[in-house]
């Protein structure tokens, strides 16, 4: 994964699982927390991402249980997933640092005052 970046939903799901295993609804709630309410992930988007991340070996099923007659899966980050998220975090940090550097170079400079007309 070092040669391409993660799409935002993937990065958010991996981030939500970075500290503890979570089931689907808890991941959705954690994404809201991580983004301070700016991103409300749809259930279909979440489960499509989870299926893909399972296939890629970035997450694993931590446990399964039946709750109210329905199967609830709890997902956890794998070592590969942790490594991928770490690389993505470093990539984003480097990009932000470069943007800050360039913004500082282009910062408006104070205008010089001239004392014209005084003798």
N, CA, C and O atoms as a GROMACS GRO file, in nm:
protein
  476
    1UNK      N    1   0.080  -0.120   0.000
    1UNK     CA    2   0.000   0.000   0.000
    1UNK      C    3   0.085   0.126   0.000
    1UNK      O    4   0.030   0.236  -0.009
    2UNK      N    5   0.215   0.117   0.010
    2UNK     CA    6   0.300   0.233   0.018
    2UNK      C    7   0.295   0.318  -0.108
    2UNK      O    8   0.327   0.437  -0.102
    3UNK      N    9   0.257   0.260  -0.222
    3UNK     CA   10   0.260   0.334  -0.348
    3UNK      C   11   0.129   0.405  -0.380
    3UNK      O   12   0.122   0.476  -0.480
    4UNK      N   13   0.025   0.390  -0.299
    4UNK     CA   14  -0.099   0.462  -0.323
    4UNK      C   15  -0.162   0.499  -0.189
    4UNK      O   16  -0.138   0.436  -0.086
    5UNK      N   17  -0.243   0.601  -0.194
    5UNK     CA   18  -0.304   0.648  -0.070
    5UNK      C   19  -0.438   0.580  -0.045
    5UNK      O   20  -0.499   0.522  -0.135
    6UNK      N   21  -0.481   0.589   0.080
    6UNK     CA   22  -0.610   0.532   0.118
    6UNK      C   23  -0.721   0.632   0.088
    6UNK      O   24  -0.702   0.753   0.105
    7UNK      N   25  -0.834   0.584   0.044
    7UNK     CA   26  -0.951   0.669   0.029
    7UNK      C   27  -1.003   0.701   0.169
    7UNK      O   28  -0.981   0.625   0.263
    8UNK      N   29  -1.070   0.814   0.181
    8UNK     CA   30  -1.113   0.860   0.313
    8UNK      C   31  -1.196   0.756   0.390
    8UNK      O   32  -1.167   0.736   0.508
    9UNK      N   33  -1.296   0.690   0.332
    9UNK     CA   34  -1.372   0.592   0.410
    9UNK      C   35  -1.283   0.480   0.467
    9UNK      O   36  -1.301   0.437   0.580
   10UNK      N   37  -1.187   0.435   0.386
   10UNK     CA   38  -1.096   0.329   0.432
   10UNK      C   39  -1.011   0.380   0.548
   10UNK      O   40  -0.996   0.311   0.649
   11UNK      N   41  -0.956   0.500   0.532
   11UNK     CA   42  -0.872   0.558   0.639
   11UNK      C   43  -0.953   0.576   0.767
   11UNK      O   44  -0.904   0.551   0.877
   12UNK      N   45  -1.077   0.620   0.753
   12UNK     CA   46  -1.161   0.642   0.871
   12UNK      C   47  -1.194   0.511   0.942
   12UNK      O   48  -1.191   0.505   1.065
   13UNK      N   49  -1.225   0.407   0.866
   13UNK     CA   50  -1.254   0.276   0.927
   13UNK      C   51  -1.130   0.223   0.999
   13UNK      O   52  -1.140   0.176   1.112
   14UNK      N   53  -1.014   0.229   0.934
   14UNK     CA   54  -0.892   0.181   0.998
   14UNK      C   55  -0.861   0.263   1.123
   14UNK      O   56  -0.817   0.207   1.224
   15UNK      N   57  -0.882   0.393   1.116
   15UNK     CA   58  -0.858   0.478   1.233
   15UNK      C   59  -0.953   0.441   1.346
   15UNK      O   60  -0.913   0.438   1.462
   16UNK      N   61  -1.079   0.415   1.313
   16UNK     CA   62  -1.178   0.376   1.415
   16UNK      C   63  -1.140   0.246   1.485
   16UNK      O   64  -1.176   0.225   1.601
   17UNK      N   65  -1.068   0.160   1.414
   17UNK     CA   66  -1.029   0.030   1.472
   17UNK      C   67  -0.889   0.032   1.532
   17UNK      O   68  -0.844  -0.069   1.586
   18UNK      N   69  -0.820   0.143   1.523
   18UNK     CA   70  -0.679   0.148   1.566
   18UNK      C   71  -0.661   0.127   1.716
   18UNK      O   72  -0.560   0.072   1.758
   19UNK      N   73  -0.757   0.169   1.796
   19UNK     CA   74  -0.737   0.158   1.941
   19UNK      C   75  -0.808   0.039   2.005
   19UNK      O   76  -0.767  -0.008   2.111
   20UNK      N   77  -0.914  -0.010   1.940
   20UNK     CA   78  -0.989  -0.122   1.999
   20UNK      C   79  -1.079  -0.185   1.892
   20UNK      O   80  -1.122  -0.115   1.800
   21UNK      N   81  -1.109  -0.314   1.903
   21UNK     CA   82  -1.204  -0.376   1.809
   21UNK      C   83  -1.343  -0.315   1.826
   21UNK      O   84  -1.381  -0.274   1.936
   22UNK      N   85  -1.419  -0.309   1.717
   22UNK     CA   86  -1.553  -0.252   1.721
   22UNK      C   87  -1.644  -0.326   1.624
   22UNK      O   88  -1.598  -0.383   1.524
   23UNK      N   89  -1.773  -0.325   1.653
   23UNK     CA   90  -1.873  -0.378   1.559
   23UNK      C   91  -1.920  -0.264   1.470
   23UNK      O   92  -1.886  -0.148   1.494
   24UNK      N   93  -1.997  -0.296   1.367
   24UNK     CA   94  -2.035  -0.201   1.264
   24UNK      C   95  -2.092  -0.070   1.315
   24UNK      O   96  -2.045   0.037   1.278
   25UNK      N   97  -2.195  -0.078   1.401
   25UNK     CA   98  -2.257   0.045   1.450
   25UNK      C   99  -2.157   0.129   1.529
   25UNK      O  100  -2.156   0.251   1.519
   26UNK      N  101  -2.073   0.062   1.607
   26UNK     CA  102  -1.973   0.136   1.685
   26UNK      C  103  -1.871   0.204   1.593
   26UNK      O  104  -1.821   0.312   1.624
   27UNK      N  105  -1.839   0.140   1.480
   27UNK     CA  106  -1.747   0.203   1.382
   27UNK      C  107  -1.813   0.329   1.326
   27UNK      O  108  -1.748   0.432   1.314
   28UNK      N  109  -1.941   0.320   1.290
   28UNK     CA  110  -2.012   0.436   1.237
   28UNK      C  111  -2.010   0.551   1.338
   28UNK      O  112  -1.987   0.666   1.300
   29UNK      N  113  -2.034   0.520   1.464
   29UNK     CA  114  -2.032   0.624   1.568
   29UNK      C  115  -1.892   0.681   1.588
   29UNK      O  116  -1.876   0.801   1.611
   30UNK      N  117  -1.792   0.596   1.580
   30UNK     CA  118  -1.654   0.641   1.596
   30UNK      C  119  -1.611   0.731   1.481
   30UNK      O  120  -1.536   0.827   1.502
   31UNK      N  121  -1.657   0.702   1.361
   31UNK     CA  122  -1.627   0.788   1.246
   31UNK      C  123  -1.686   0.928   1.271
   31UNK      O  124  -1.621   1.028   1.242
   32UNK      N  125  -1.806   0.934   1.324
   32UNK     CA  126  -1.864   1.064   1.359
   32UNK      C  127  -1.777   1.138   1.461
   32UNK      O  128  -1.756   1.259   1.450
   33UNK      N  129  -1.728   1.065   1.559
   33UNK     CA  130  -1.642   1.126   1.662
   33UNK      C  131  -1.511   1.174   1.602
   33UNK      O  132  -1.468   1.287   1.627
   34UNK      N  133  -1.447   1.089   1.523
   34UNK     CA  134  -1.318   1.122   1.461
   34UNK      C  135  -1.329   1.248   1.376
   34UNK      O  136  -1.239   1.332   1.377
   35UNK      N  137  -1.438   1.260   1.302
   35UNK     CA  138  -1.456   1.372   1.209
   35UNK      C  139  -1.534   1.488   1.272
   35UNK      O  140  -1.572   1.583   1.203
   36UNK      N  141  -1.557   1.479   1.401
   36UNK     CA  142  -1.633   1.582   1.473
   36UNK      C  143  -1.768   1.608   1.408
   36UNK      O  144  -1.814   1.722   1.398
   37UNK      N  145  -1.832   1.498   1.363
   37UNK     CA  146  -1.965   1.505   1.306
   37UNK      C  147  -1.973   1.545   1.160
   37UNK      O  148  -2.082   1.553   1.104
   38UNK      N  149  -1.858   1.570   1.096
   38UNK     CA  150  -1.859   1.615   0.957
   38UNK      C  151  -1.884   1.502   0.858
   38UNK      O  152  -1.930   1.527   0.746
   39UNK      N  153  -1.855   1.378   0.896
   39UNK     CA  154  -1.873   1.265   0.804
   39UNK      C  155  -1.967   1.163   0.866
   39UNK      O  156  -1.938   1.104   0.970
   40UNK      N  157  -2.078   1.144   0.799
   40UNK     CA  158  -2.175   1.041   0.840
   40UNK      C  159  -2.168   0.931   0.735
   40UNK      O  160  -2.223   0.945   0.626
   41UNK      N  161  -2.100   0.823   0.769
   41UNK     CA  162  -2.081   0.713   0.675
   41UNK      C  163  -2.210   0.631   0.665
   41UNK      O  164  -2.271   0.597   0.766
   42UNK      N  165  -2.248   0.601   0.542
   42UNK     CA  166  -2.367   0.519   0.520
   42UNK      C  167  -2.335   0.373   0.552
   42UNK      O  168  -2.222   0.328   0.536
   43UNK      N  169  -2.435   0.300   0.597
   43UNK     CA  170  -2.417   0.159   0.632
   43UNK      C  171  -2.363   0.078   0.514
   43UNK      O  172  -2.274  -0.005   0.532
   44UNK      N  173  -2.418   0.102   0.395
   44UNK     CA  174  -2.371   0.029   0.277
   44UNK      C  175  -2.225   0.057   0.247
   44UNK      O  176  -2.150  -0.034   0.210
   45UNK      N  177  -2.182   0.183   0.264
   45UNK     CA  178  -2.042   0.219   0.243
   45UNK      C  179  -1.954   0.148   0.344
   45UNK      O  180  -1.848   0.096   0.309
   46UNK      N  181  -1.999   0.145   0.469
   46UNK     CA  182  -1.921   0.080   0.574
   46UNK      C  183  -1.902  -0.069   0.543
   46UNK      O  184  -1.789  -0.118   0.546
   47UNK      N  185  -2.010  -0.140   0.514
   47UNK     CA  186  -1.998  -0.285   0.496
   47UNK      C  187  -1.926  -0.322   0.368
   47UNK      O  188  -1.861  -0.426   0.361
   48UNK      N  189  -1.936  -0.238   0.266
   48UNK     CA  190  -1.855  -0.259   0.145
   48UNK      C  191  -1.707  -0.244   0.179
   48UNK      O  192  -1.624  -0.325   0.137
   49UNK      N  193  -1.675  -0.139   0.256
   49UNK     CA  194  -1.536  -0.117   0.298
   49UNK      C  195  -1.486  -0.232   0.386
   49UNK      O  196  -1.374  -0.279   0.369
   50UNK      N  197  -1.569  -0.276   0.480
   50UNK     CA  198  -1.528  -0.385   0.570
   50UNK      C  199  -1.498  -0.513   0.490
   50UNK      O  200  -1.398  -0.580   0.516
   51UNK      N  201  -1.584  -0.547   0.394
   51UNK     CA  202  -1.561  -0.666   0.311
   51UNK      C  203  -1.428  -0.655   0.236
   51UNK      O  204  -1.350  -0.750   0.232
   52UNK      N  205  -1.403  -0.537   0.177
   52UNK     CA  206  -1.279  -0.515   0.103
   52UNK      C  207  -1.158  -0.521   0.196
   52UNK      O  208  -1.055  -0.580   0.161
   53UNK      N  209  -1.168  -0.461   0.313
   53UNK     CA  210  -1.056  -0.461   0.408
   53UNK      C  211  -1.027  -0.601   0.462
   53UNK      O  212  -0.912  -0.635   0.488
   54UNK      N  213  -1.131  -0.681   0.478
   54UNK     CA  214  -1.112  -0.821   0.517
   54UNK      C  215  -1.035  -0.896   0.409
   54UNK      O  216  -0.941  -0.970   0.438
   55UNK      N  217  -1.077  -0.878   0.283
   55UNK     CA  218  -1.010  -0.945   0.171
   55UNK      C  219  -0.865  -0.901   0.156
   55UNK      O  220  -0.780  -0.981   0.119
   56UNK      N  221  -0.837  -0.775   0.187
   56UNK     CA  222  -0.700  -0.723   0.175
   56UNK      C  223  -0.613  -0.758   0.296
   56UNK      O  224  -0.493  -0.731   0.297
   57UNK      N  225  -0.675  -0.816   0.399
   57UNK     CA  226  -0.600  -0.854   0.518
   57UNK      C  227  -0.565  -0.736   0.609
   57UNK      O  228  -0.475  -0.747   0.692
   58UNK      N  229  -0.636  -0.625   0.594
   58UNK     CA  230  -0.610  -0.508   0.678
   58UNK      C  231  -0.687  -0.513   0.810
   58UNK      O  232  -0.647  -0.453   0.909
   59UNK      N  233  -0.798  -0.587   0.809
   59UNK     CA  234  -0.875  -0.611   0.931
   59UNK      C  235  -0.908  -0.760   0.940
   59UNK      O  236  -0.893  -0.834   0.843
   60UNK      N  237  -0.952  -0.801   1.057
   60UNK     CA  238  -0.994  -0.939   1.077
   60UNK      C  239  -1.121  -0.938   1.162
   60UNK      O  240  -1.152  -0.838   1.227
   61UNK      N  241  -1.192  -1.049   1.161
   61UNK     CA  242  -1.307  -1.062   1.251
   61UNK      C  243  -1.252  -1.103   1.387
   61UNK      O  244  -1.188  -1.207   1.400
   62UNK      N  245  -1.279  -1.021   1.486
   62UNK     CA  246  -1.230  -1.045   1.622
   62UNK      C  247  -1.320  -1.145   1.694
   62UNK      O  248  -1.273  -1.236   1.762
   63UNK      N  249  -1.450  -1.127   1.677
   63UNK     CA  250  -1.546  -1.222   1.736
   63UNK      C  251  -1.682  -1.205   1.668
   63UNK      O  252  -1.710  -1.103   1.604
   64UNK      N  253  -1.764  -1.307   1.684
   64UNK     CA  254  -1.900  -1.304   1.632
   64UNK      C  255  -1.993  -1.346   1.745
   64UNK      O  256  -1.961  -1.436   1.823
   65UNK      N  257  -2.106  -1.279   1.753
   65UNK     CA  258  -2.206  -1.315   1.854
   65UNK      C  259  -2.344  -1.286   1.798
   65UNK      O  260  -2.359  -1.203   1.709
   66UNK      N  261  -2.443  -1.352   1.851
   66UNK     CA  262  -2.580  -1.328   1.810
   66UNK      C  263  -2.642  -1.234   1.912
   66UNK      O  264  -2.646  -1.262   2.032
   67UNK      N  265  -2.691  -1.121   1.861
   67UNK     CA  266  -2.756  -1.020   1.946
   67UNK      C  267  -2.893  -0.993   1.887
   67UNK      O  268  -2.906  -0.954   1.771
   68UNK      N  269  -2.996  -1.014   1.969
   68UNK     CA  270  -3.135  -0.994   1.925
   68UNK      C  271  -3.163  -1.072   1.796
   68UNK      O  272  -3.232  -1.022   1.707
   69UNK      N  273  -3.110  -1.193   1.787
   69UNK     CA  274  -3.137  -1.280   1.673
   69UNK      C  275  -3.055  -1.248   1.549
   69UNK      O  276  -3.075  -1.310   1.444
   70UNK      N  277  -2.963  -1.152   1.560
   70UNK     CA  278  -2.881  -1.114   1.444
   70UNK      C  279  -2.734  -1.135   1.476
   70UNK      O  280  -2.690  -1.117   1.590
   71UNK      N  281  -2.660  -1.174   1.374
   71UNK     CA  282  -2.516  -1.194   1.390
   71UNK      C  283  -2.447  -1.058   1.399
   71UNK      O  284  -2.467  -0.972   1.313
   72UNK      N  285  -2.367  -1.040   1.502
   72UNK     CA  286  -2.288  -0.918   1.517
   72UNK      C  287  -2.141  -0.956   1.509
   72UNK      O  288  -2.093  -1.037   1.588
   73UNK      N  289  -2.072  -0.897   1.413
   73UNK     CA  290  -1.928  -0.919   1.399
   73UNK      C  291  -1.853  -0.800   1.457
   73UNK      O  292  -1.890  -0.684   1.437
   74UNK      N  293  -1.748  -0.832   1.528
   74UNK     CA  294  -1.660  -0.728   1.580
   74UNK      C  295  -1.530  -0.739   1.502
   74UNK      O  296  -1.474  -0.848   1.488
   75UNK      N  297  -1.482  -0.626   1.451
   75UNK     CA  298  -1.365  -0.621   1.364
   75UNK      C  299  -1.247  -0.560   1.438
   75UNK      O  300  -1.262  -0.475   1.526
   76UNK      N  301  -1.128  -0.607   1.401
   76UNK     CA  302  -1.004  -0.557   1.461
   76UNK      C  303  -0.902  -0.532   1.351
   76UNK      O  304  -0.907  -0.595   1.245
   77UNK      N  305  -0.812  -0.442   1.377
   77UNK     CA  306  -0.703  -0.413   1.285
   77UNK      C  307  -0.600  -0.526   1.290
   77UNK      O  308  -0.569  -0.576   1.398
   78UNK      N  309  -0.549  -0.565   1.176
   78UNK     CA  310  -0.439  -0.662   1.172
   78UNK      C  311  -0.307  -0.585   1.176
   78UNK      O  312  -0.307  -0.462   1.168
   79UNK      N  313  -0.196  -0.654   1.189
   79UNK     CA  314  -0.066  -0.588   1.186
   79UNK      C  315  -0.044  -0.519   1.051
   79UNK      O  316   0.010  -0.409   1.044
   80UNK      N  317  -0.089  -0.585   0.944
   80UNK     CA  318  -0.080  -0.525   0.810
   80UNK      C  319  -0.163  -0.396   0.806
   80UNK      O  320  -0.120  -0.296   0.748
   81UNK      N  321  -0.281  -0.399   0.865
   81UNK     CA  322  -0.366  -0.280   0.870
   81UNK      C  323  -0.303  -0.168   0.952
   81UNK      O  324  -0.309  -0.052   0.914
   82UNK      N  325  -0.242  -0.204   1.064
   82UNK     CA  326  -0.174  -0.105   1.148
   82UNK      C  327  -0.058  -0.042   1.071
   82UNK      O  328  -0.039   0.080   1.076
   83UNK      N  329   0.018  -0.124   1.001
   83UNK     CA  330   0.131  -0.074   0.922
   83UNK      C  331   0.081   0.019   0.810
   83UNK      O  332   0.140   0.125   0.786
   84UNK      N  333  -0.026  -0.021   0.743
   84UNK     CA  334  -0.082   0.060   0.634
   84UNK      C  335  -0.132   0.193   0.686
   84UNK      O  336  -0.109   0.297   0.624
   85UNK      N  337  -0.202   0.193   0.800
   85UNK     CA  338  -0.251   0.317   0.859
   85UNK      C  339  -0.135   0.406   0.903
   85UNK      O  340  -0.142   0.528   0.889
   86UNK      N  341  -0.030   0.347   0.956
   86UNK     CA  342   0.088   0.424   0.996
   86UNK      C  343   0.151   0.491   0.875
   86UNK      O  344   0.185   0.610   0.880
   87UNK      N  345   0.167   0.417   0.766
   87UNK     CA  346   0.223   0.475   0.642
   87UNK      C  347   0.135   0.589   0.590
   87UNK      O  348   0.186   0.692   0.547
   88UNK      N  349   0.004   0.570   0.594
   88UNK     CA  350  -0.087   0.674   0.546
   88UNK      C  351  -0.078   0.798   0.634
   88UNK      O  352  -0.081   0.911   0.584
   89UNK      N  353  -0.068   0.778   0.763
   89UNK     CA  354  -0.054   0.890   0.856
   89UNK      C  355   0.073   0.969   0.827
   89UNK      O  356   0.072   1.092   0.828
   90UNK      N  357   0.182   0.898   0.803
   90UNK     CA  358   0.309   0.965   0.770
   90UNK      C  359   0.298   1.040   0.638
   90UNK      O  360   0.352   1.150   0.624
   91UNK      N  361   0.230   0.982   0.539
   91UNK     CA  362   0.212   1.048   0.410
   91UNK      C  363   0.131   1.176   0.426
   91UNK      O  364   0.167   1.280   0.370
   92UNK      N  365   0.022   1.170   0.502
   92UNK     CA  366  -0.060   1.288   0.524
   92UNK      C  367   0.016   1.396   0.602
   92UNK      O  368   0.006   1.514   0.572
   93UNK      N  369   0.092   1.352   0.702
   93UNK     CA  370   0.172   1.447   0.781
   93UNK      C  371   0.275   1.518   0.692
   93UNK      O  372   0.293   1.639   0.704
   94UNK      N  373   0.342   1.444   0.605
   94UNK     CA  374   0.441   1.504   0.515
   94UNK      C  375   0.374   1.603   0.420
   94UNK      O  376   0.428   1.710   0.393
   95UNK      N  377   0.258   1.569   0.369
   95UNK     CA  378   0.185   1.659   0.281
   95UNK      C  379   0.143   1.787   0.352
   95UNK      O  380   0.153   1.896   0.296
   96UNK      N  381   0.096   1.773   0.475
   96UNK     CA  382   0.056   1.890   0.553
   96UNK      C  383   0.177   1.978   0.584
   96UNK      O  384   0.167   2.101   0.578
   97UNK      N  385   0.291   1.917   0.616
   97UNK     CA  386   0.413   1.994   0.644
   97UNK      C  387   0.457   2.072   0.521
   97UNK      O  388   0.500   2.186   0.532
   98UNK      N  389   0.447   2.010   0.403
   98UNK     CA  390   0.486   2.079   0.281
   98UNK      C  391   0.390   2.195   0.252
   98UNK      O  392   0.435   2.302   0.209
   99UNK      N  393   0.263   2.177   0.275
   99UNK     CA  394   0.167   2.285   0.255
   99UNK      C  395   0.198   2.401   0.350
   99UNK      O  396   0.195   2.517   0.310
  100UNK      N  397   0.227   2.368   0.477
  100UNK     CA  398   0.262   2.473   0.574
  100UNK      C  399   0.389   2.547   0.532
  100UNK      O  400   0.396   2.669   0.544
  101UNK      N  401   0.488   2.474   0.482
  101UNK     CA  402   0.613   2.535   0.439
  101UNK      C  403   0.587   2.634   0.326
  101UNK      O  404   0.637   2.746   0.327
  102UNK      N  405   0.509   2.591   0.229
  102UNK     CA  406   0.481   2.676   0.114
  102UNK      C  407   0.395   2.796   0.152
  102UNK      O  408   0.413   2.906   0.100
  103UNK      N  409   0.302   2.774   0.242
  103UNK     CA  410   0.220   2.887   0.288
  103UNK      C  411   0.308   2.991   0.359
  103UNK      O  412   0.289   3.112   0.341
  104UNK      N  413   0.403   2.943   0.437
  104UNK     CA  414   0.493   3.036   0.507
  104UNK      C  415   0.578   3.114   0.408
  104UNK      O  416   0.605   3.232   0.430
  105UNK      N  417   0.621   3.050   0.301
  105UNK     CA  418   0.701   3.120   0.200
  105UNK      C  419   0.619   3.228   0.128
  105UNK      O  420   0.672   3.332   0.091
  106UNK      N  421   0.495   3.201   0.111
  106UNK     CA  422   0.409   3.295   0.040
  106UNK      C  423   0.332   3.388   0.133
  106UNK      O  424   0.240   3.457   0.090
  107UNK      N  425   0.370   3.391   0.259
  107UNK     CA  426   0.299   3.476   0.356
  107UNK      C  427   0.310   3.622   0.315
  107UNK      O  428   0.415   3.666   0.270
  108UNK      N  429   0.203   3.696   0.332
  108UNK     CA  430   0.210   3.839   0.298
  108UNK      C  431   0.315   3.908   0.384
  108UNK      O  432   0.326   3.884   0.505
  109UNK      N  433   0.392   3.992   0.320
  109UNK     CA  434   0.496   4.064   0.392
  109UNK      C  435   0.442   4.202   0.429
  109UNK      O  436   0.363   4.260   0.355
  110UNK      N  437   0.486   4.254   0.543
  110UNK     CA  438   0.439   4.387   0.580
  110UNK      C  439   0.481   4.490   0.476
  110UNK      O  440   0.593   4.486   0.425
  111UNK      N  441   0.392   4.579   0.446
  111UNK     CA  442   0.423   4.684   0.347
  111UNK      C  443   0.519   4.784   0.411
  111UNK      O  444   0.504   4.824   0.526
  112UNK      N  445   0.616   4.824   0.332
  112UNK     CA  446   0.711   4.924   0.378
  112UNK      C  447   0.648   5.062   0.368
  112UNK      O  448   0.586   5.096   0.268
  113UNK      N  449   0.664   5.138   0.472
  113UNK     CA  450   0.614   5.276   0.471
  113UNK      C  451   0.723   5.367   0.415
  113UNK      O  452   0.841   5.357   0.451
  114UNK      N  453   0.683   5.450   0.331
  114UNK     CA  454   0.778   5.548   0.277
  114UNK      C  455   0.739   5.685   0.327
  114UNK      O  456   0.621   5.716   0.341
  115UNK      N  457   0.836   5.765   0.353
  115UNK     CA  458   0.811   5.900   0.400
  115UNK      C  459   0.831   5.998   0.284
  115UNK      O  460   0.923   6.079   0.287
  116UNK      N  461   0.750   5.990   0.189
  116UNK     CA  462   0.757   6.079   0.073
  116UNK      C  463   0.701   6.216   0.112
  116UNK      O  464   0.608   6.229   0.191
  117UNK      N  465   0.760   6.313   0.054
  117UNK     CA  466   0.709   6.446   0.075
  117UNK      C  467   0.766   6.514   0.198
  117UNK      O  468   0.730   6.629   0.226
  118UNK      N  469   0.851   6.449   0.271
  118UNK     CA  470   0.913   6.515   0.387
  118UNK      C  471   1.053   6.554   0.351
  118UNK      O  472   1.126   6.478   0.288
  119UNK      N  473   1.090   6.673   0.391
  119UNK     CA  474   1.225   6.719   0.358
  119UNK      C  475   1.298   6.762   0.480
  119UNK      O  476   1.414   6.804   0.471
   0.00000   0.00000   0.00000
